[in-house]
Amino acid sequence: MDLKELYQDIILEHGKNPRNFGKCDKHTHQAKGHNPLCGDQVEIFLKLNNENKVEDLTFKGSGCAISMASTSIMTELVKGKSIEISKKIISSFINMIKNADEIKLNELNEDQKIKIMSLSGVKQYPMRVKCATLAWHTLTSAMDGEKSDVNTEVGDQ
Amino acid sequence: MDVNAIKSQFPIFSNKVNGKQLVYLDSSNSAQKPIGVLKTLDHFYKNEFSNTGRSIHSLAVNATNKFEDTRASVKHFINAESKDEIIFTKNATEAINLVATTFGQQNINKGDEILITELEHHSNYVPWHYLRERKGAIIKFLPINDDGDIILEKLKELITTKTKIIAITHLSNVTGTIVPVKEVIEIAKKKKIPVLIDGCQSAPHIKIDVRDLDCDFYAISCHKVYGPTGVGVLYAKRKWLEQLPPFIGGGGMINEVEKDRITYAPIPEKYEAGTMPTAEVVAFNESIKFMNSIGFDNLIKHEKEITNYALDKLKTINSVSIVGNPKNKAGVISFTIKGIHPHDISTIVDEEGVAIRAGHHCCQILHKRLNLSATARASFGIYNTKEDIDILCSAIEKCRKVFELK
């Protein structure tokens, strides 16, 4: 295990200065996520336009550097994408964290791939995987209009 | 007291973690086990194993005698009046659930009040919450101040004619507060209110005397007292154990069983249904012997020294804040580092072989009260040394370096 791989500069930077933090105006969807084991909480605010594209995506919450950076990077990558492509990005990310697969998405440019792969070090720390995936599950929940909050300890998260 | 000689009785410390010497600072969660406990477990399973109380062959008689020997040792350990007042449970959580369920069944009705504190571990809140859900009871919280001490003056205000039981921790697993439970009990006794003490954290650190305290119930977690997992103790005054209904039903807790009626065994068996963790209870006797061999005076002196050393040293590190500042503090230090989440602290210090806990430590009410979502916690045992604290502090410096804190 190598700490440098986990705490890459991109992660530390996003953790300290999370992008798209706060509540966005006129959001159309929102969802809450919670990790009861550590107390991490995230709230996602999503604004979809008439063409079902992510016009705005912001979040509020508190958590470790991994969860804050992961959420911040997620908002950057998903903003401007259609629901369909967003879901592809989400599932590729979760697959990458859990199964160590490379991200092979034409929808992301090289810079975006570097950002998302900066989180790949998490897979060596099984206890921290949920820190990285909480926001992504919560975004799915917001998109699907789920009524109940996301809980890392319920279902296959 | 020779700490290194004591530490050498714990085989786990000869192992490396992440290639480093293990610095175990998570004893409030669960303590490591001395060789005497491990040898007894091994010996009992290899040479003496049998279930207790049922068969009359030699192995069963021996196992029963040894099981009962531990009960007698626990009686002395906490100065109970009789060994019949010692009930073995799965853990302290089950001990508290036993009281909440049986006492609640008999004595709690709609609108009755249960008084706990803001310091409580979830295990001394959730079982009472069941009575709120099932019986319409009301739970009141004795508040704490910012130092993490209970505000004792508020106790009299919170007690009403509806207060049926007070359940309170003896030692906070977050702030390390040693709660003045004797004063709480004195106030409660004047109003004839029974008191349950959650002694999970206190048992390894404070000499317990249930008769001096005059508490009605006292719960202990054996794995925190250098004993095996799977064993807890409930002390209860005889009158309660005789008066309250049984808890879990099954073999061993009955007297006569007929098609139309069942009578129950006398105490303590009335509360020990099914096969008990025989070997673990037998081995717990070794934990008590281990504690007695050190002596509480030496133990308290050593832990105080380590705690003060750690507090002084942690306070010198920039951006470290200690959670709470109670009047009497045991070897539990929760802290935060501005700019680093406790989970990140835990992952980074773990690379240095340092085991701490991060999160809300099963105390969400307390964390909300202190406006904290999570904390890092270093908790000490008899085997911890000043060198352990030095390694913790340099590991914290490493966290600050990784996160580029100034």
Interface residues (C-beta under 8 A of the other chain):
Chain A: M1 L3 L6 Y7 L12 K16 L37 C38 G39 D40 Q41 S62 G63 C64 A65 I66 M68 Y125 M127 R128 C131
Chain B: N18 G339 I340 H341 P342 H343 D344 T347 I348 E351 A358 G359 H360 Q364 H367 S373 A374 V402 F403 E404
